[in-house]
Structures are given as C-alpha cells and as structure tokens.
Amino acid sequence: MEERLLSARFRYINQQLYTSSSQEAARLFQNDPEAFQIYHRGFAQQVGRWPENPVHRIVRYLRQRPASLVVADFGCGDCKIANSIRNKVHSFDLVALSPLVTVCDMAKVPLAAESVDVAVFCLALMGTNLQEILEEANRVLKHGGTLMMAEVASRFEDLRAFVNAMTHLGFKSVSKELKGFNSLDDLLHVKGITTRILELNSQRMTCRRRPSSEEAARVLAEEEEDVSASWEPERSGKGSPGSGPEADGSPEQGAQESVSSRACGEQQEEEEEEEEEGSCYSEEGEDGSDVYFYYTIGERWIDYLQRTEEGGLLRHVRPKMKRKSENGLDGRALSPGKKLCKGSEYGRTLGPCTPSPTTTFGDLRNAKPGQARRRRIPSVAPPPELQDWLRTFQRWSGPEKLLALDELIDRCEPSQIKYMMQVIEPQFQRDFISLLPKELALYVLSFLEPRDLLRAAQTCRYWRVLAEDNLLWREKCREEGIEEPLNLRKRRLLSPGFMYSPWKFAFMRQHKIDMNWRSGELKAPKVLKGHDDHVITCLQFCGNRIVSGSDDNTLKVWSAVTGECVQTLVGHTGGVWSSQMRDSIVISGSTDRTLKVWNADTGECVHTLYGHTSTVRCMHLHGNRVVSGSRDATLRLWDIETGQCLHVLMGHVAAVRCVQYDGHKVVSGAYDYTVKVWDPESESCTHTLQGHTNRVYSLQFDGTHIVSGSLDTSIRVWDVESGNCLHTLMGHQSLTSGMELRDNILVSGNADSTVKIWDIKTGQCLQTLQGPSKHQSAVTCLQFSSKFVVTSSDDGTVKLWDLKTGEFVRNLVALESGGSGGVVWRIRASNTKLVCAVGSRNGTEETKLLVLDFDVDLK
C-alpha cells in the first residue's frame, strides 16, 4: 500500500513539474523538501524498468570525447554524469542530492555565455517555460558546441515539429538514434514490428504548424510550399492548434477535447512501457538528396544538436508522404489492438470507433479486387440436408462453431484436409514487403543472404526492383570485402528502363571468380621460362607484374597478362635471396652483401646499397623505407629514394632470418633463438623476446601482436608494447617455415606437411588442414583470403582449402614429377590469378613460373 501511495505521489509531482514553470517548480521543492526525495525515488524505480538508462549512453559518448571539453548537466539528479567522466561538469538541479549540485533555476544558470562545450538534458525537459530553458542552454554553449537531449518521445505530440523548431534557437540536428535497446534487433524482438533507424540529415529546417483535421485532405493534395509558424513546446494538459476550441468552432467540444488530452497525458505517464505507434517520413533536400526523418511515440530517443553561428530560418520543404491512406493525416492506419486516446489527433481524424458487423471468410475472399470466386466442385450435387446443416451452424455461438469444426476435422480424410488448406492458405498470405515503405522494405531485405536476395528478386516485379537497389548491394559487397562497384561501358538492361546495379554486378563477378577457384575448369596455365635450371628463391606479384629472383644472380620482370619477360635485372654478383616490390620499384638482396633498388619499367638499377658484411637474407618495405636483415647479425634501415643508410640496429648474436617493419617499429627474428623489437629512430632495442629454444625462421607483425615461428615446433604470440608472451601455439611437429596473419586469424605452414589455422586472441587452433588429401611433404609457402587458403609443398602440388571449414577443395597444380623431385617453391596469388614458382633439385622438373587465371569474361 505504501508503494502505491508513493507511486501516486510521484505521478502527482511529475504532473506538477510538467504543468508549471521552472520558477514554480523550484518553489515547490523549497516549500516541501521531502517532495524531491519522493520524486527522485519514483523516477529511479521507473528508469530501472527500462532496457537501458539513457544517461549511460550519454556517459559512453562523452568518454569518447576529449577530456578538455566542459559539460553542463541540466537536471543532473544524482550527478551520474559528473561521477562517471573525467571532464569538468557543471551540475544543476532544483535540489542538491550531491555536493556537486548547484541549486538554481534551469532558465538562469550561473554560467558565463559561451563557456561550455556540451549541454545535457537527460530526461529533464520539464516546465511550461521550456523555450527559456533551451535558450539558456544556447547562451552558455560555445559556437559549434553540442546539445544532447534524451527524452521520452511521448513528451511531445509532434517530435518533428519540436526538432525543426530548435532551428529558431540557433541549433541544427546532426544525429538522432532510438533509445532503450542495445540494437535494432532487440527492438524488433520486443515490439514485434519492423522499423528502420533513418539518419536525420543535418540540413536545418523551419518548423511547420500542425494541420487541423479539416485541413488534412487539402494538405495531402497540395503541391510543395513554404510554411512557417511560431512554435511553442507542446505539453500534457495544454491545448494545441489541433485540439483547442478553434479546431472545430465549438467551445464546448473544444473544452472537452482539452480535458481528454490531459487525461491521455496522464495515462501515458502511467504506462510508459506500453507500445505505441511510430512513423517514418522522407523529404528531398535542396541539393536533390533525400532527407530522412523518423520518430516513435512511446520510445526513448537521444538527439544530438549542434549550435550554429546564426539561427535564421531556412526554406521549408514539405514532406513527400511515402504512402497515402484514407485513415489519417500521416497516411497510416493504427496497428491491430491499439487504443485511441480520447481527444487525440487520431480520434478526430478517424472518427468514432463503431463495432463492425461479423465478417465471414467468404466475405473477405470475395472482397479482394480482381480475384475470382472460389471454384465449386461441379461433379457433385449438393445434398438436400446441406442448407439445413449450414443454417444450424450459423445459429451456434462462436465457441460452439469452433467445437463443431474441431470434430469435423477429426472426421475428415487427408485428401479433404489438403483441399481445405488449398482454399484457406492463399487468403492469409500477405506480401508484407510491398506493404512497407521502401526504406523499411530494404532494411528487411538487408538481412537476407545474397543467394536468398537473388531468389527474392524472382517473386514479382516490385521485389525485383527492391532487390536491385544499389545501396543494398553495396553493403553486401562491403561485407565480402569488395570496395569498388563494377561500372561497365554498356550496362545490360534487365527489361526496358531497368538496369543492373553496379554494386550487384561487382558482387556477382566476385561470386563467379570464387566459383572458378572452387570448382571452375582449370585452364592450361601460362608457362614463363627464364632462369634455366636455377632455383627461384623469391617471388613478388602485384597488379599485372611478376618479379622472380634466382640464385643465377638475376631478377626477371614478367607480364602476368602476356607471359612475356619484359625486363631482366642484371647487376648482382651473387645469388638473389630476398626481394620486395611496390608499384614499379623493386628492391633485391643478395649473397654479394648488397641491396639494389631497381626501376622495373626500364630495368635500370637506381641505387646500390652497401653496408652489410654478409648475405642479405630478408627485408621488409614500408613506404619509402626498407629494413634489411643479414647473416652478419645486423639490421639496416634505408631510404630507397636517396639510397642512404639511415640507421643500423645491432644486438643479435647470430644471423637475422626474418624481419617486419610497420613504419614505427622493427621486429626481427634470428638464429640466436630470440625476437627483438627495435625503435629505429633511437637505434635501441625496446624488447628482447625470449622463449624459443631453437632458431626463429618466420615472423608476422600487425602493429599490436608479434607472431614468431621456430624450429622448436612452437609458435609464440607476443604483445609488442609489454613484450609479454600471450600464447604458445603447440601442435606442429617440425619447423614453421611460413605464416600469414590477418586480423586475429593466423595460418601457419610447417615442415610436418600440415597447415593450421589459429585465433591469436584466444590461442586456439581453429582448423588443421590435413586428411587423405593433405600434403605429402613439407609445406613451402601459403597465402589466404577471406574464403580460401592456398598452400604449396615439396610434393609438387598446390592445394586449395576452405578457410572456415578447413575442408580440402581441390588441387590447383599437381606436377607430374611430384614425389620424384618436382617442387613448388613459392606461390603468390591475387583475386583472379595464381603464380607458382616450380622446379626441382635433381633435374626432374624444369624451372619455370606457372600463371593460372580464374577471372571471368565480362562480355
């Protein structure tokens, strides 16, 4: 009983706050200090039932902003914001629940003009002088400052009018989002409806007065025009332009509507969690782009408003309604089961609710336009007792009819039940996609997989139009990592006036390419010969250019399109054992202890880099700088444009075997069993990562994690900042000779003939690529994409695997000499091509490059 009394007192105080000015509210709490405690307690109970307290979202937003911003919290309550962020926060309220609170009138806060960066109203828009309070927020905000507002949407009759009216105060709306749910999926689950959060364009709009019910038909039919009117915040219990005596000319009726409106407001306060209707609008901006609005009544929302230099009025663009209806001003009928508030706009527009006469299934079916009446069974004459039986059925009550139908179904044969289903089912099928506004329909379709989207396009012409939406396919492309649309010179017409989406065409092309990799016919590869019987030690592939390095002291530049050798880079006096390439620049390292910088277009040696005293065994290029590692146990950082050695990194006590460079840090692995992290600018070693018990042969570095592979059979994951070993990945039985890292996925190839897929964040082995079709010898090279893993081996094969399932797909290359000396030394792949460097150590296989093409014909 006490709780009910407190709840009633809270609702009374809440109503007082909404129907009085901020000055009167301050006096109320001064005269009755206990009232604020009761109000705050009731408020906390109510907020506790919500899916999320809006203040938590505001706190998360402010934590992402610079700590130097000054915040003003209007109606701060228990100072949740001030206690949760590092920023300086001015907390204002009518009563102090915390020492941080400054007690004052919200329309007159003790702050200098333009002194804060962010002003916050979290469930604090109260009082009949709301305009004065918002003007005060405008006064204290700096130019370009942010006004954050979180409020129950049912607080206003017309949210769009409220947002538009903010332009009178010098604000423009830059973002709006639905509140109370972690995601839109949660909203759909709770409300059982389909909606879409549409971005509110930052274009400033003037406010438009709400049309009365007599103007509804004329407003919907008028052409675009400019309308502006003064704005006053709409409050529970107060008249509005559509609800006062002027709305229909009757003082008595107007007074009744005013009282009814106040009662409706009280009911909304008591039932905040009750589901209400929402609406979506779309406007066309002055630049021809779409300007979207959304609002929902009864849900919580946050509005970010940015102050502008000047708050003048801009031209108003009348909304173009997505769907017109005879049911109401906004072109929508109420959802089933909705109750109308007395005196609401819906009530005046739709008219009084009257019970409809009983409608039979036959009436519903025959009322459908363009649908023929159900076919009767012509071969059987109606039995003479049929009409008496039907009249008896009609006389029964609803429950009695259901009981009779239940008994009848039990006595029917399966064929008769099938007949009933064929008659009944089509009447309850609804094309809900066509009934939705286009934005919502596209949002629903966005959840479909591309394959299902293509099937949906075959349903009807309207679904086909939706399924060809360019933005819809853009999102599908980005999910697959496709960044550019495919624009053909001649776009194919699906039908007169109807063309393919460029993004869809790009997606379809990529799908065909993937299918070519997976199961397409393997065309005869291009064969590139040029290094005689020497070993190809390094391979680079970028665009349509291939660069191969060999122990014959040369590098060769090939065209991946024609297969021709376009340049032979001659100049090294020892075998080439490492290389890097960017555009037309090639860098090579040799046993002659030098690096050379080449122009691949002309074949000219631009620079020869001297300094190492032994074989240059590894290198890594980033921008205009390359880091080289040598068997002399040192690393050197070079500028490839000037040819200068910028820094020398010394600390390893054995040959450097692998190196990675991200432009800031250098990571090196060596035969001294260690991995070192270097600051190249100071030439200092920041971490020495110890843990391996044998030589380190391979490295990967993504800026945060270091992954090292060793002859001790283990792979270790390190944190680059702390130098700690996060995970030790065990499972291989021999040397890990090659690895590749993307995001948190690591693929490792080992001399034990297996390939493993790891998650470096958890340290778990996700897949082991083995089985009857696994490699029969050491894995020499690997590369992976978002779908496939390509591996090569000493057994003379190149295999394709599914990244997600770990299943073997097929052999891409299988040398006839495999198993008797034929080897695939190196592989490099692009989206559409695979380059393999093959040969043998005993003369059974000629040294050459194989180029396989998986591209599709665009004709």
WOVENDA-V958780 format. One record per run of one state. SS is the DSSP state (hx for helix, st for strand, lp for the rest). FROM is the first residue (numbers start at 1). LEN is the number of residues. If there is no record, write none. Layout:
ss = (SS & SS)
from = (FROM & FROM)
len = (LEN & LEN)
//
This chain:
ss = (lp & hx & lp & hx & lp & hx & lp & hx & lp & st & lp & st & lp & st & lp & st & lp & hx & st & hx & lp & hx & lp & st & lp & hx & lp & st & lp & hx & lp & hx & lp & hx & lp & st & lp & st & lp & st & lp & st & lp & hx & lp & hx & lp & hx & lp & hx & lp & hx & lp & hx & lp & hx & lp & hx & lp & hx & lp & hx & lp & st & lp & st & lp & hx & lp & st & lp & st & lp & st & lp & st & lp & st & lp & st & lp & st & lp & st & lp & st & lp & st & lp & st & lp & st & lp & st & lp & st & lp & st & lp & st & lp & st & lp & st & lp & st & lp & st & lp & st & lp & st & lp & st & lp & st & lp & st & lp & st & lp & st & lp & st & lp & st & lp & st & lp & st & lp & st & lp & st & lp)
from = (1 & 2 & 19 & 22 & 32 & 33 & 49 & 54 & 64 & 70 & 75 & 88 & 94 & 101 & 104 & 116 & 123 & 130 & 141 & 153 & 156 & 159 & 170 & 171 & 180 & 184 & 192 & 200 & 201 & 213 & 222 & 245 & 248 & 251 & 271 & 278 & 285 & 290 & 297 & 300 & 308 & 320 & 321 & 345 & 351 & 361 & 367 & 386 & 396 & 398 & 411 & 414 & 429 & 432 & 436 & 438 & 446 & 450 & 457 & 461 & 468 & 470 & 480 & 493 & 496 & 498 & 500 & 502 & 520 & 526 & 529 & 536 & 543 & 545 & 551 & 554 & 560 & 565 & 571 & 576 & 583 & 585 & 591 & 595 & 600 & 604 & 610 & 616 & 623 & 625 & 631 & 634 & 640 & 644 & 651 & 656 & 662 & 665 & 671 & 675 & 680 & 684 & 690 & 696 & 702 & 705 & 711 & 715 & 720 & 725 & 730 & 736 & 743 & 745 & 751 & 755 & 760 & 764 & 770 & 779 & 785 & 788 & 794 & 797 & 803 & 808 & 815 & 818 & 819 & 822 & 830 & 833 & 841 & 848 & 854)
len = (1 & 17 & 3 & 10 & 1 & 16 & 5 & 10 & 6 & 5 & 13 & 6 & 7 & 3 & 12 & 7 & 7 & 11 & 12 & 3 & 3 & 11 & 1 & 9 & 4 & 8 & 8 & 1 & 12 & 9 & 23 & 3 & 3 & 20 & 7 & 7 & 5 & 7 & 3 & 8 & 12 & 1 & 24 & 6 & 10 & 6 & 19 & 10 & 2 & 13 & 3 & 15 & 3 & 4 & 2 & 8 & 4 & 7 & 4 & 7 & 2 & 10 & 13 & 3 & 2 & 2 & 2 & 18 & 6 & 3 & 7 & 7 & 2 & 6 & 3 & 6 & 5 & 6 & 5 & 7 & 2 & 6 & 4 & 5 & 4 & 6 & 6 & 7 & 2 & 6 & 3 & 6 & 4 & 7 & 5 & 6 & 3 & 6 & 4 & 5 & 4 & 6 & 6 & 6 & 3 & 6 & 4 & 5 & 5 & 5 & 6 & 7 & 2 & 6 & 4 & 5 & 4 & 6 & 9 & 6 & 3 & 6 & 3 & 6 & 5 & 7 & 3 & 1 & 3 & 8 & 3 & 8 & 7 & 6 & 6)
//
